Amino acid sequence: MADTVAGDGTLSPLKRTAYMSQEPGDSAAVRVPPPLIFFACLAAGALLEYLFPTPRINGTGALRLTAGMLCSLGSLLMAAGASFTMIRHRTPFNPDRPVSTLVTNGVFRFSRNPMYLSLLLLQLAVAALYNAGWVLAFVPVLFLLLHLFAIRPEEAYLEDKFGDTYRNYRKAVRRWI
């Protein structure tokens, strides 16, 4: 039987019941919680900034403040939008838990990973607001670690669980934005 998704981005009740099983191995097997990856990158950048301060960029206070506030706002909107959508569909935030629904609406129409995008935006915001070059230098590190340790296992899990439905969603919606 083919996987079907309702017009609102949820699985039919019959399919949802079938996917809510808690069989062993029914998770993305993400070994390191993504918020821990974020805090590790933020802490490493902040520690290096404290130990080996990067040169301050003078005359860019208003620009940095504006960029930092815009990144903060974007991070908040992405995280809140994803959270509300996931709560409404009763699917867990924890990637180590089985998902009950392939969520494809809300902010998930624009990004397959809005929660991870919000973490990247937050790291950028901190770097801009505190004029912290080391924190900024850890943005690509955060990007790479999220990709390797969270996104790849999640994508493999979702493809295995939802099959063509997930593959079609992946073709229609970009990973980041």
C-alpha positions as CSV (number, residue, x, y, z in Angstrom):
1,M,0.0,0.0,0.0
2,A,1.4,3.4,-1.0
3,D,2.0,6.1,1.6
4,T,-0.5,8.8,1.3
5,V,-0.5,12.3,2.8
6,A,-3.7,14.3,3.4
7,G,-4.0,17.8,1.9
8,D,-3.0,19.4,5.3
9,G,0.4,17.5,5.2
10,T,-0.6,14.8,7.7
11,L,-1.0,11.0,7.2
12,S,-4.4,9.5,7.1
13,P,-5.6,8.2,10.5
14,L,-5.0,4.6,9.4
15,K,-1.5,5.3,8.3
16,R,-0.8,7.4,11.4
17,T,-1.8,4.5,13.6
18,A,0.5,2.2,11.7
19,Y,3.4,4.6,12.0
20,M,3.0,5.3,15.7
21,S,4.4,1.9,16.6
22,Q,7.3,2.0,19.0
23,E,9.2,-0.8,17.6
24,P,12.9,-1.0,18.4
25,G,14.9,1.0,15.9
26,D,11.9,3.2,15.1
27,S,13.8,6.5,15.4
28,A,16.4,8.5,13.5
29,A,19.1,7.2,15.8
30,V,20.5,10.7,16.3
31,R,23.3,10.0,18.8
32,V,24.0,13.6,19.8
33,P,21.1,15.9,20.6
34,P,21.2,18.8,18.1
35,P,20.8,21.5,20.9
36,L,23.9,20.0,22.5
37,I,25.8,20.4,19.2
38,F,24.6,24.0,19.0
39,F,25.7,24.8,22.6
40,A,29.1,23.1,22.1
41,C,29.8,25.2,19.0
42,L,28.6,28.4,20.7
43,A,30.7,27.6,23.8
44,A,33.8,26.7,21.8
45,G,33.5,30.0,19.9
46,A,32.9,32.0,23.0
47,L,35.9,30.4,24.8
48,L,38.2,31.0,21.9
49,E,36.9,34.6,21.7
50,Y,37.7,35.0,25.4
51,L,41.2,33.5,25.1
52,F,42.1,34.9,21.8
53,P,39.9,37.9,21.0
54,T,39.4,38.7,17.4
55,P,39.8,42.2,16.1
56,R,36.7,44.4,16.6
57,I,35.2,45.8,13.5
58,N,34.8,49.5,14.2
59,G,32.1,51.7,12.7
60,T,29.7,48.9,12.1
61,G,27.8,49.0,15.3
62,A,24.4,49.8,13.8
63,L,24.9,47.3,11.0
64,R,25.9,44.5,13.4
65,L,23.0,45.3,15.7
66,T,20.6,45.3,12.8
67,A,22.0,42.0,11.4
68,G,22.0,40.4,14.9
69,M,18.4,41.4,15.6
70,L,17.2,40.2,12.2
71,C,19.0,36.9,12.7
72,S,17.5,36.6,16.2
73,L,14.0,37.4,14.9
74,G,14.4,34.9,12.0
75,S,15.6,32.2,14.5
76,L,12.7,32.9,16.8
77,L,10.1,32.8,14.0
78,M,11.5,29.6,12.5
79,A,11.7,27.8,15.9
80,A,8.3,29.0,17.0
81,G,6.7,28.1,13.6
82,A,8.2,24.6,13.6
83,S,7.3,24.0,17.2
84,F,3.7,25.0,16.8
85,T,3.4,22.9,13.7
86,M,4.9,19.9,15.3
87,I,2.8,20.2,18.4
88,R,-0.4,20.6,16.3
89,H,0.6,17.3,14.5
90,R,1.5,15.6,17.7
91,T,4.9,14.6,16.5
92,P,8.0,14.7,18.8
93,F,10.8,17.2,18.8
94,N,13.3,14.7,19.9
95,P,14.8,13.0,16.9
96,D,15.5,9.9,18.9
97,R,11.7,9.3,19.2
98,P,9.5,7.7,16.5
99,V,7.6,10.2,14.4
100,S,3.9,9.9,14.0
101,T,3.5,12.2,11.0
102,L,5.5,13.5,8.1
103,V,4.9,17.2,8.6
104,T,5.0,19.1,5.4
105,N,3.0,22.3,6.1
106,G,3.7,25.5,8.1
107,V,7.3,26.5,7.9
108,F,8.1,22.9,6.7
109,R,6.7,24.1,3.3
110,F,9.9,26.3,3.0
111,S,12.5,24.3,4.8
112,R,12.9,20.6,5.7
113,N,14.9,21.6,8.7
114,P,13.5,24.8,10.2
115,M,14.7,23.9,13.7
116,Y,18.3,23.5,12.6
117,L,18.1,26.6,10.5
118,S,16.9,28.5,13.6
119,L,20.1,27.2,15.5
120,L,22.3,28.5,12.7
121,L,20.6,31.9,12.7
122,L,20.9,32.1,16.4
123,Q,24.7,31.4,16.2
124,L,24.9,34.1,13.6
125,A,22.9,36.5,15.8
126,V,25.2,36.0,18.8
127,A,28.3,36.5,16.6
128,A,26.9,39.7,15.2
129,L,25.6,41.1,18.5
130,Y,28.8,40.4,20.4
131,N,31.2,41.2,17.5
132,A,32.6,37.7,18.1
133,G,34.7,36.4,15.2
134,W,35.3,33.0,16.7
135,V,31.6,32.5,17.3
136,L,31.1,33.4,13.6
137,A,33.9,31.0,12.6
138,F,31.9,28.1,14.3
139,V,28.8,28.7,12.1
140,P,30.2,26.4,9.3
141,V,31.3,23.9,12.0
142,L,27.7,23.9,13.4
143,F,26.3,23.5,9.9
144,L,28.6,20.5,9.2
145,L,28.0,18.8,12.5
146,L,24.2,19.2,12.2
147,H,24.4,17.8,8.7
148,L,26.5,14.8,9.7
149,F,25.0,13.9,13.0
150,A,21.4,15.0,12.8
151,I,20.1,15.6,9.3
152,R,21.6,12.6,7.5
153,P,20.3,10.1,10.1
154,E,16.9,11.8,10.1
155,E,16.6,11.8,6.3
156,A,17.5,8.1,6.1
157,Y,14.9,7.4,8.8
158,L,12.2,9.4,7.2
159,E,12.9,7.9,3.8
160,D,12.8,4.4,5.2
161,K,9.6,5.1,7.2
162,F,7.6,7.2,4.7
163,G,9.1,6.0,1.4
164,D,7.9,7.8,-1.8
165,T,6.0,10.3,0.3
166,Y,9.2,11.6,1.8
167,R,11.1,11.4,-1.4
168,N,8.5,13.6,-3.1
169,Y,8.6,16.0,-0.2
170,R,12.4,16.1,-0.4
171,K,12.2,16.9,-4.1
172,A,9.7,19.7,-3.5
173,V,11.2,21.4,-0.4
174,R,14.9,22.4,0.1
175,R,16.9,21.2,3.0
176,W,17.6,24.6,4.4
177,I,15.6,27.4,2.6
